[in-house]
């Protein structure tokens, strides 16, 4: 029964990833932090850290598929990949180490607050204006380190941070999204390799989630052109906000 639940969760995450171009961590982490103890796959104390490690591993596989597609279509800006990749990887290693060392309550509250902020931005925010020149080496490394650390710490691919930042630096939105897909794989890979020594990951769970999400992600990508985008985006942002509040209630009270 637990594997059917995980397959269903993976299918939902894949569909949402295809619709909104997300890595899935914003859905997987809160869902798994609740499901893993219920399915007797982790105890309450380690469930959140394990959920984050599992989410990063799924992003490596599902994100790689998206990144390869973007590379083949020549939509990736390699200047930003070269500028950000080293610091993103270093930051991701630091963030992954912090995942297993920070108190569970603090980590859960941080994730909940971050998710609510992202939901509010999706609901009310406007695309950033292209106003800045290309970032300097120092600026790129500072941002990359912070983005990589926060992304790996929370189990996300970093697109919610990297894409707006690149658009702000005068990169077209479509190119920023494509480039962010490559950067997300770098973050997730560095974080996953770090978690290999912490025994937080559960590869059977990863396989279940990925096997169904890879099937439904293309369906989501096709539906995005047929469904009302604005209403979908607002509905998804409300879902993220609900999940964020659930995390705050679960770990803050």
C-alpha positions in Angstrom: 0.0 0.0 0.0 2.8 2.5 0.8 4.3 2.1 -2.6 0.9 2.9 -4.2 0.8 6.1 -2.1 4.4 7.0 -3.2 3.6 6.3 -6.8 0.5 8.6 -6.6 2.5 11.3 -4.9 5.2 11.1 -7.6 2.5 11.3 -10.3 1.0 14.5 -8.7 4.5 16.1 -8.4 5.4 15.2 -12.0 2.1 16.7 -13.3 2.7 19.9 -11.3 6.3 20.1 -12.3 5.3 19.9 -16.0 2.6 22.6 -15.5 4.7 25.1 -13.6 8.3 24.2 -14.4 9.3 23.4 -10.8 11.6 20.8 -9.4 9.0 19.4 -7.0 10.7 19.9 -3.7 8.1 22.5 -2.6 5.5 19.7 -2.8 7.6 16.7 -1.9 9.2 17.9 1.3 6.1 18.8 3.2 4.2 15.7 1.8 7.0 13.3 2.7 7.6 14.8 6.1 4.1 13.7 6.9 4.0 10.4 5.0 7.3 8.9 5.9 6.4 8.4 9.6 2.9 7.3 8.7 4.3 4.7 6.4 6.9 3.6 9.0 9.7 4.6 6.6 11.2 7.1 9.0 10.7 8.4 12.6 9.3 11.8 13.4 12.7 13.2 14.3 14.4 12.3 11.0 11.5 12.5 8.6 12.0 16.1 7.5 15.7 15.8 6.9 15.1 12.5 5.0 12.3 14.2 3.0 14.7 16.9 1.9 17.4 14.4 0.9 14.9 12.4 -1.1 13.5 15.5 -2.8 17.0 16.5 -3.9 17.7 13.0 -5.4 14.4 13.1 -7.4 15.4 16.5 -8.8 18.7 15.0 -10.0 16.9 12.5 -12.2 13.8 14.5 -13.3 15.7 17.7 -13.6 18.4 16.1 -15.8 15.7 15.1 -18.3 14.5 18.7 -18.5 18.0 20.1 -18.7 19.0 17.8 -21.6 16.0 18.9 -23.5 16.8 22.6 -22.9 20.5 22.0 -24.0 19.4 20.2 -27.2 17.2 23.1 -28.0 20.1 25.5 -27.4 18.1 27.6 -24.9 20.7 27.6 -22.1 22.9 30.6 -21.5 26.3 29.1 -20.6 27.7 32.4 -19.3 25.4 32.1 -16.2 26.1 28.3 -15.9 29.9 29.0 -15.7 29.5 32.0 -13.5 27.2 30.3 -10.9 28.0 26.6 -11.1 31.1 26.5 -8.7 29.5 28.6 -6.0 26.1 26.9 -6.3 27.8 23.5 -5.8 29.8 24.7 -2.8 26.7 26.3 -1.3 24.7 23.1 -1.9 27.3 21.0 0.0 27.1 23.4 2.9 23.3 23.5 2.9 23.1 19.7 2.8 25.4 19.4 5.8 23.2 21.9 7.6 20.1 19.9 6.9 21.2 17.0 9.1 22.7 19.3 11.8 20.0 21.9 12.3 17.2 21.3 14.8 14.1 19.8 13.1 11.8 22.5 14.5 14.0 25.3 13.1 14.3 23.5 9.7 10.5 22.9 9.5 9.7 26.5 10.4 12.2 27.8 7.9 10.7 25.7 5.1 7.2 26.8 6.0 8.1 30.5 6.0 10.0 30.2 2.7 7.1 28.3 1.0 4.6 31.0 2.1 6.9 33.7 0.7 7.2 31.9 -2.6 3.4 31.3 -2.7 2.8 35.0 -2.1 5.2 36.0 -4.8 3.6 33.6 -7.3 0.1 35.0 -6.4 0.8 38.7 -6.3 4.2 39.2 -7.9 5.1 40.4 -11.3 8.1 39.2 -13.4 11.2 41.1 -12.4 12.3 43.9 -14.8 15.4 43.4 -16.8 17.4 46.3 -15.4 20.9 45.1 -14.4 24.0 44.2 -16.5 25.6 40.8 -16.3 26.9 40.1 -12.7 30.5 40.4 -11.7 32.4 37.4 -10.7 32.2 38.3 -7.0 28.5 39.1 -7.2 27.9 35.8 -9.0 29.8 33.8 -6.4 28.0 35.5 -3.4 24.6 34.9 -4.9 25.4 31.4 -6.0 26.7 30.4 -2.6 23.6 31.7 -0.8 21.2 30.2 -3.4 22.9 26.8 -3.4 23.0 26.6 0.4 19.3 27.6 0.8 18.2 25.3 -2.0 20.0 22.3 -0.7 19.0 23.1 2.9 15.3 23.1 1.9 15.4 20.4 -0.7 14.5 22.5 -3.8 16.1 22.9 -7.2 16.7 26.6 -6.8 14.6 27.8 -9.7 12.5 30.0 -7.5 15.7 31.9 -6.7 17.9 31.6 -9.7 15.3 32.4 -12.4 14.2 35.8 -11.1 17.8 36.7 -10.3 18.9 36.0 -13.9 15.9 37.8 -15.3 16.8 40.8 -13.1 20.2 40.7 -14.8 18.7 41.2 -18.2 18.3 37.6 -19.3 15.0 36.8 -21.1 12.6 34.8 -19.0 12.5 31.7 -21.3 16.3 31.6 -21.3 16.5 32.1 -17.5 14.1 29.1 -17.0 16.2 26.9 -19.3 19.4 27.9 -17.7 17.9 27.4 -14.2 17.1 23.8 -15.2 20.8 23.1 -15.6 21.7 24.9 -12.4 19.1 22.9 -10.5 20.7 19.6 -11.5 24.1 21.0 -10.2 22.6 22.0 -6.9 20.7 18.7 -6.4 23.7 16.6 -7.4 26.0 18.3 -5.0 23.4 18.0 -2.2 22.7 14.4 -3.0 26.3 13.4 -3.0 26.7 15.1 0.4 23.7 13.2 1.8 25.3 9.8 0.8 27.3 9.9 4.0 24.4 10.9 6.2 22.2 7.9 5.5 19.1 10.1 5.2 18.3 9.1 1.6 16.0 6.2 0.8 16.6 5.0 -2.7 13.5 2.8 -2.9 11.4 5.8 -2.2 13.2 7.8 -4.8 12.7 5.2 -7.5 8.9 5.0 -6.7 8.6 8.8 -6.9 10.6 9.2 -10.0 9.1 6.3 -12.0 5.6 7.9 -11.9 6.7 11.6 -12.1 8.6 11.0 -15.3 5.4 9.7 -16.8 3.1 12.6 -15.8 5.6 15.5 -16.2 5.2 15.5 -20.1 1.5 15.4 -19.6 1.7 18.5 -17.5 3.9 20.2 -20.1 1.2 19.5 -22.7 -1.7 20.7 -20.6 0.0 24.0 -19.7 -0.9 25.2 -23.3 -4.5 24.2 -23.0 -5.5 25.3 -19.5 -6.0 28.9 -18.0 -2.4 29.7 -16.9 -3.3 32.6 -14.5 -5.9 30.6 -12.6 -3.6 27.6 -12.5 -0.8 29.6 -11.1 -3.0 31.2 -8.5 -4.4 27.8 -7.5 -0.9 26.4 -7.2 0.2 29.3 -5.1 -2.7 28.7 -2.7 -1.7 25.1 -2.4 1.9 26.1 -1.6 0.6 28.6 1.0 -1.5 25.8 2.6 1.5 23.5 2.7 3.6 26.2 4.2 1.1 26.9 7.0 0.9 23.1 7.6 4.7 23.0 8.1 4.6 25.9 10.5 1.8 24.3 12.6 3.5 20.9 12.5 7.0 22.1 13.6 6.1 25.3 15.5 3.5 24.2 17.9 
